[in-house]
Amino acid sequence: MCDAGKLVVLGSVNADHVLQVSDFPQPGETVLGHGYRVVPGGKGANQAVAAARLGASVAFVACLGDDDFGLGQRKSFAQEGIDTSAVMAVKGCATGVALITVSSAGENCIAISAEANAHLTPDQISSHLSLLGDASFVLMQLETPLETIELAAQQARAGGAQVILNPAPARQLPDALLEHLFMIVPNETEARYLTGQKIENEHDAERAASLLHDRGVEVVLLTLGRHGAFLSRDGRALRIPGFAVAAVDTTAAGDTFCGALVTALQEGRDMVEAVQFAHGAAALSVTRMGAQSSIPLRQEVEDFLLDQAKYSNTCLPLGITGVVADPHEIANVSGRAGIEFILESARQVPMDIHVMLPSCVPATAFENGGSVLRAQDLRPLYQEKGVIGLAEVMDYPAVFKADADMLQKLEDAEMAGCRIDGHGSGFDLAQLNAYAAAGIRTDHECDSAQGLIDRVRRGIYTLVREGTVCRDLLSLLPAIDEKNSRMLCFATDDKHLDDLHVNGGVDNNVRLAIAHGINPATAIQMASLNAAQCYGLKNIGAIAPGYRADFSIVSDLENLSFEKVFKNGALVAENGRILDPVRPDICPPGRGLLSSVRIPSVSV
């Protein structure tokens, strides 16, 4: 949740009546449809819900009917964490209505009837003007009376808020409104209504933006559908690409984009990063049916954006030039296709992402995530560039019972000359012996000093874990010394995105170890040379003749402040910033990876 003030959304609330059709009907034509349902919608409501789900502090100013749908929506807004003190029920009036047809190509056609939305008049909002005056951002659309939007823009701008308008539905607008806007976010059709300029290329977009600047708008962000967005401000313009996904329903994509955009700006992100965040949220929304039902959660957007490209951009400034990764989550759902996507996208980034093949898909015989990977499915992947081993063997009963397929997986990894990772949570000595005998030579589940000693004595590399949930480093410190440190590496296991952003990754492990008395040279070696030798990675992990020039320059060993980071001899990051970031859409996921959730439509 952002602490930078409140976002106020002023806009409409609708009951969306949705019907799916193969193709839109021509004038006078009747077509058969299917999948009819009534779902929550309205541009204002959609944008408020999007911002709330994505982490903004949101207040909503709106009118809805005193019918069951409207009263249910007010309760739903509160459950989303939205301030509903200015959501007003109009006695004897119906909630707004939208009639939506969705084609098989995912496009939509919408007709609306204002109903209660028409009652959002200047008099109606007069008691809530202080809410607008105290806001940091105000987001509006054009499904409510224009005179109310003008008053709200004036009040908000006078109070120092940044006013953002999504001018939909398309219509002409007076300069008296435009001059109070910080930003306008039209699509191509809406921009043509406002400027008379047809948008067919970037030159047209730049001309339309210039006309809007002349009328007083500071920032123009023209959305271009699958071509991304065109940003114009401060005399500069650029196109920011979106993401290629398989669209199912584009309803509320623009609303999701706007809600995400303002959320990111509220958090203090720069404009380009905010647009990229909005692209990610909108891309996810079009892969799902419905309006508010399609709006993703914050974690979903972060996960979508934090692919290998974003991870590389985030970690290189932290001195992390390579990682060993286990893609078992995506493999649980998408199987071999998910692994191949990880391998292909990993090849597109400067950071080294070494992949371990998931050993347990599903994790146990009692689970079903959608895919099953047997030894014969994994065997060909050992020939793929970037594959260096078999990932954590968490199905320990299969090992102890000598399950035929599990033993085959272990044998295949040994024959390929690869490392096998363990998962020895709570193991006694007999179980550790069994794992070691099976060729499993690493473990990140150690949580005690004695456990570390027991593993090292059996030739098992201990990966000292300090993640977001499981934090074992301080418990293991008493057992770490110069004699056994060569059998020790660092691991994060699961690292939540906010934790990675605030505290770092393996660099945080090194920093914490040094702060608690581990020799800096030993701690750094555990995060570099030890890890490289553990996984059989040649010519990395040290500064020496014949080794790859992956290294960092730090100003302070205790705080591990990275001034410069070099990858393959080239400067890639300086003073905490990536110098040449990889575009997040460099390797978009295929359709199959974005259509794995299959549940029936839900109607209300």
N, C-alpha and C positions, 0 to 999 in steps of 0.2 A: 504494500500500500504506500502511496506517495504521501510525503509530508509537505509538499510545496503548495498548499492551498487547495481549494475545492474547484472542481469542474462542475459547472451548471449546464445541463442540457435543457433546452426549451424546444418542445416539439410535440409531435402527434402520437396518439395511441390508436391502433387499429386491430380489429379482428380480421385476420387474413383468411379468406376462403380460397383454398388452393386446389387446382385441378391439373393433373398431368395429361398431356396430349402428345401425340406423335409429331404433329405439325400444327402451327397456328391456323385457325380457320380464315378463309378468305371472306370478304363481304358477301352476305347471303348464304354462307355455307355452314352446315352443322357437322361437327366432328365428334367422335366418341372419345371420352376421356376415362381416366381411372385414378385411383388413389386420392379421392376427394377427402379433404380434412379442413378443420378450422384451427388455426394456430395464432399465437400472439405475434403482432407486428406493429407497423407504424414506424416511420423513419426516426422520429424522436426517441421512441421506446427502444428501438433496435440499437441506436447509437448509445443510449444510456446504459443498456444492458451490456453491450460490447465493452464499454469503458470500465464498468464495474467488474466484469469477469476478468479483465486484463490488468486489474490492480489499481485503478484510479479511485479517488474519493469523489463521489458523484452525488449531486442533487438534481432532481428532475422537476421541471415546471411543465405541467400538462393538464388537460381536461379530458376526463373519460365519462362514459355514461354511468347511470346508477343501475344498470342491468347486471346480471350475474357475471358476464364476461369482464366488464369493467372493474367491478369490485374484486374479482379474482385476480385481475392484473395488478391492481394496487398492492395486494398482498404479496404477489409474486415479485414485484419490484423491491419490496422491503426485504424479502428473502435473499435477493441478489446483493443486498448490502447498500441499496440506493436510499438516499434521504428522500422520503415521499411527503414531506411536510407541505410541499407546493403542488402535489398531485390532487386535483380537485374533481369531485364527482358532481355532474350536472343533473339536477333533479328532472326526471321525466324525459330524459334524452338517451339515445342509444350511443354506444361506443362507436367510433369511426370504423368504416368497413373498407376493405380492399379486396377486389376480385382479381385473382392471380392465376394465369395459365402458364404452365412450364412445359416447354417442348422437350423432345428426346435429346436435343443438343445441349440442354441445360439453360437455354435462354428463357426469359420470361416476358410477359406482357401484363401490365397492371392498370386497373381502373380503380379510383378511390372515391368514396363519399365521406365528406368531412364529419358530419354528425356532431358529436361533442367537441371535436377539434375546432369547429367554427366558433365555439364559445370561449376560446382562449383569447379574450379581448384585452385591450389596455386596462379597462376597469377591473377585469377579473384578476390580473396579475399585480394590481396596484399595491396590495398588501405584502407582496413578495419582492418588491424592487430592491430591498436591502440585501436579499440573497444574491441578486445579480451584481450589486455594487461591491460586495465583498469577495466575489469570485476571482480566481486567478485566470481561468479560461471559461469562455462561454461558447457553446456549440449549438448552432441552430440550422434548421432546414426550412422548407417553404410549404409545408402541409398545414400550416396554421395561419391566421390572419396576418397580412403583411404589416399593418399598422402596429401590431404587437411586437413583431420582429424588429421594426425600426426603433420602437421605444426601448426594447431590451438592449439593442446594440448601443444606443446612446447612453443608457444608464450604466452598462457594463464598462464601456470605454471611459466614461467619466470617472469610474472607480478604479481605473488602472488595469482592467482585465484585457486579455487578448481575445478578441472576438473572431470566431471562425464560422463561416457560413458554407454549408453544402447546398447550393442553389437548386434543389430538386423538390417538386417537379419544375421543369424548365419554364422560365417566364422572364419578362423584362423586369429590371430592377432600377429604382431611382438612385441618383448619385447621393442623396441624403442618407441612404443606407450604406452604400459601398464605401463612403468616406470614413465610416466608423469601423471598418473591418481591418483586422490584422491579416487575415488569410481568407481566400475563397478557394473552394475545392469543387470545381465543376467537372463533369465528364464532357466528352466531345459535343454531344447534343446541346447540353446546357450552355457550354461556352459559345456555341453558335447563336443561341437565343440572345445571349448577353452582348455579344460583340458584332454579330453579323458575319463573322469569319468562319468559313467551313474549314474543318481540321482534317487534312489529308497527309500532312507530313510535319516534321519538326519546325520548319520555317513557318507554317501556318499556326502552329502552337505558340511560337514565339511572338507572332503578330497579335494573336488573341490576347496573350498575356500582357503585351505592351499596352493594348487598348484598356485593359482592366487596371493596370498601373496608373494610366493617365486619369482614371476616374477615382483614384485615391486608395486603391487596395495595395497593401505593402507586399504581400506574398501571394503568388498565384501557383496553385498546384493543380495541374490539369491531368485527370486520370484518363489513361488510354487503353483500358482493358488489358488484354494479353500483352500489349506493348509496354506496360509499366506506367510511369507517371512522368510528367514534364514539370519541373520545378523552376520557377523564375523569381528571383529576388535580388536586391542590391545590384541591379544591372548585369547579373549573371544568370545563365540558364543551363540546365542539363537535364537529360533524360535518365531516370532511375529505373532500371529493368525490374520487372516483377518475376514471378515464378511460374513455370510451366507445369500445370497439374491437369488431371482429367476432371472437367467440370461436370457436376451432376445437376446443380441448381444454383443460379447466380443471384437469387433473391437475397437481399440484405448484404451482398458482398460489399457494395459501396458504403453501407452503414457500418459494417464491421471495420472497413478501412478507416473511416473517419473516427470512430471510437478509439481504435488502436493508435491512430496518429496523435490525437490529443493526449491520450494516456502517456505516450512516449515523450511528448513535449512537456507535459506536466512533471515528468520525472527528470527533466533537465537534459535529455538527449539532444544532440544536434539534429538539424533538420533532415539531413540525408539518412542518418541512422533511424530517425523516427519514421521516415517513409518506408525504409526497408522493413521495420517492425510491422508497419501497417500492411505492407505487401504480404508478409508471412501470414498474418491473421486472416486477411481476405482470401488468400489462396486456400487455406484450410476450410474456410466457410463454404466455398463453392464445391467442395467434395461431399457436401451433405445436403439433405433436403431441408427446406423450410427457412424461415427468417430467424427468429431468436433461437430456434432449435439447432441452427447451423453455426452459431457463434462459438468459437473455441474458448477454452480456459487459458489462463496465462501460461501454465506449465506446458500445454500442448504447443503453443506458439514458440516458446523458448526451445522446446525439444525440436520443433520443425526447423528453426533457424540455426540451432547449434548442431549443424552437421559437421563434417570434417573440415570444411572451409572455415566456418566460424570458430571451431575449436582451435584450429591452427592459428587463426588471427588472434585469439585470446591468449594462447599459451606461449607462443614464441616470445612476446615481450617479458614473460616470466622466466626466461632462460630455459624453457622446456623445449628442446629441439626434436624429441622423439618420445613415443609412448608405446607400450605393449597393450593391446586392447582385445577384449573378448566381446564380440557382437551377439551374445546369446539372446538378448531381448528381441532384436529384430528377427533373428533366426527362429525364435519360438513361434512367431506369427507367420513370417514370410519364407522360412526355410532357406534353401540354397540361394534363391534369388536375392534375399536380404543380405547374405554374406557377400555375394558377388557385387551388389551395389556398394557395400562398405569398401570392398577392395578397389573398385573402380574409382570411387570418389576420393579415397585415400591417395591414389596416385596423382591427383590433380593439385595437391597442396605441397608447399615446401617442407612442412614438418614431416618427420618420419612416423608413420602409423603402422606398426607391425601387428599383424592380426593372428590371433590364436583361434583355431577352429572350435566352435562350441561342441563340447563333448556330450552334453546331456540335453537333447531336444526331443521330448520334453524333459524337464529337470528330473522328474521321477515318473514312475509308471502310473501314478495317481493323478497326473496333471495332463491337460490338453490345451495348449495355446494355439493350435491350428496346424502345426507342422510336426513331422517326425523325421529326424536325421539319423540314419543308421551308418554303420562303418562304410558300407559300399557307396553311400552318398558323399561322405567326406573324403574318401580316398583320392579322387581326382584333384581335389582342391589343394593338396600338398604341392602340386606342380605350379600353382599360381604364385606370381611374384607378390611378395608381401606377407605370405603365410609362413609363420615360423614355429608353429607348434599346436598342441591340443590344449584347449582351455580348461579351466577348473573342473575337475571331476567331482561334481557335487553329489552324484548318485553313488555314494559309497557302498550302499547295500549291494549294488550290482558288482562292485569290485570284490567285496568280501565273499559273495556267493559265486564268483567266477562266471558271471553271465557271459555267454558266448559272444554277443555283439559288443559288449564293453571290452572284453579282452581283445577282440579284433581291433577295436579303435586304438587301444594302447599299443598293440603290436604294430599297427600301421604307422603310428607316430614314431615309434622306435626305428622302424625300417627307413623312415624318411629322415632320420637323424635329427629329430625335433624334440624340444623340451615339452614335458607334460606337467601342467599345473594341477595342484591339489586344492582340496577344500576340506581340511581336517578339523572342523569345528568340534571341540569337546573330545577329541580323540584320546584314548589311553595309549599306553606304550605298545600293546599288541596291535592296535589298529594302525599306529604309525609305522610299525614294522611291516604290516601288510601293504600299506601304501608304498613304502620304499621298495619292497620286493617287487611290486608291480611296475616300477619304473617312474613313479610319480615323485618329482624331485623339487617341487616348490610348494609353499603353503602360505596363504595370507590370512588364515583364520586363527593364528596364534594370539592369545590374549593374556599370557602370563610369562614371567621371566623364566620359570622352570620349563614351560612349554617351548620356549625359544631354545634353551639348552638341549632339550630332548631332540628337537628337530635337527639342530646343527650336528649333534653326535651321530645322527643317522644319514648324514650327507644331504639333508633336505634344506635348500635355501629358504630362509624365513623372510617373507615380504612384510616388513614392519608397516602396518596399516594405520593411517590417520585420514579417515574420510569424513563425511558429514554425519553419519549415524554411528558407525563403528569407529571408535577412536582408541587405539591400543598402544600408541607410541609410548606414552608415559609409563604404562604398566610394564613395558618390555625394557625400558632404559637400564634398570639395574643389572640386566644380564649382558649388556653390550660392552665388549672390551676390544682391545686391539687384536687379540688372538682370534676371536670368532667373527669379527666385522666383515671379513671377506666373503662370508656365507650369508650376508645380510643385504637386503635391498629395501627400498621404500615402495609403498603402494598406497593408492587412495581408495581403491575398490569403487564404491558409489560416491560420487561427489556432486552435490546439488549445485545448480547453476548459480544461485545467489552466493553460495559459499565459495565457489570457484572465482567469481567476480571479485568478492571482497577480500578473501584470504589467500587465494592462489591454489595451485595444485600441489605437485610434489615439492615445489620450492618451499611451501609452507611446512612440509615435513622436515626439510633440512633446517629451516629457520628455527623450528620448535626444538629439534634435537640439540642444536648449538646452544640455544637459550638454557637448556637443562644439562649442560656440561659435557656434551659430546664434542670431541675435537673437531673443529671445522673441516679439516682435511678428511677425516673419517666420514663425517656426515655427507660431504659432497661426493666422496667416492662411492658411498652407498647409493647415491642417486645417479651415478654415471657409470664408471668402469665396472662396478660390481654387477649392475643390471645388464650391461652389455655382455659380460662374460657368462652370466647366468643363462641368457637366452641365445648364446652362440652368435652374437652380432659382432662381426669382425670390423676392425679398423675404426671403431667409434668408442667414445667413453673416456678418452685420454688425449692429452696434447703431446704428441710425439711424432717423429718422422714416419710417414706412411699412414698416419691416422687422418681421418676426415676432419676438416677444420670447423667443427661444431664447438663453439666455446662462447663464454660470456665474460664481460668486464664488469666487475662489481666495485663499488666505492666503499662498501662496508660489509665485512664478512659476517658480523653478528646479525645485522638486519637484512643481509643479502639483497642489497639495493642494486638492481641491474641497470647499468648505464648504457651498455651496448651488448647486443646479441648477434652472433655471427652463425650462419648456417651455410655449410659448404664453402666457407671462406668469404661469403658475402654478408654485409651488414643488413640485417632484416628487421631489427627493432632498436629503438633508441629512447631512453628515458621513459620506458613504460608504454610506448606507442609503436604499433606495427607500421613499417614504412611503406610497404606495398601490399595492402590487404587483398586476399583472394576474394573474388565475388562469391556471395553465398549461393548463387544459382549456377555455379560452374558445372555441377553434375546433378541435375534434377532427378528425383526419384521417378520410376516408371509408374504407370497406372496401377499395376497390381499391388504396389507397396502402399498406395493411398486408398485402397478400397477393401481393407481387411476386416472392417467392422460391419457386420451384417445383422441388423436387428429390424424388426417390423416397424413401420411408421406408427407414431403415436398421435392420436387425435384427442382434442379436448372439446 
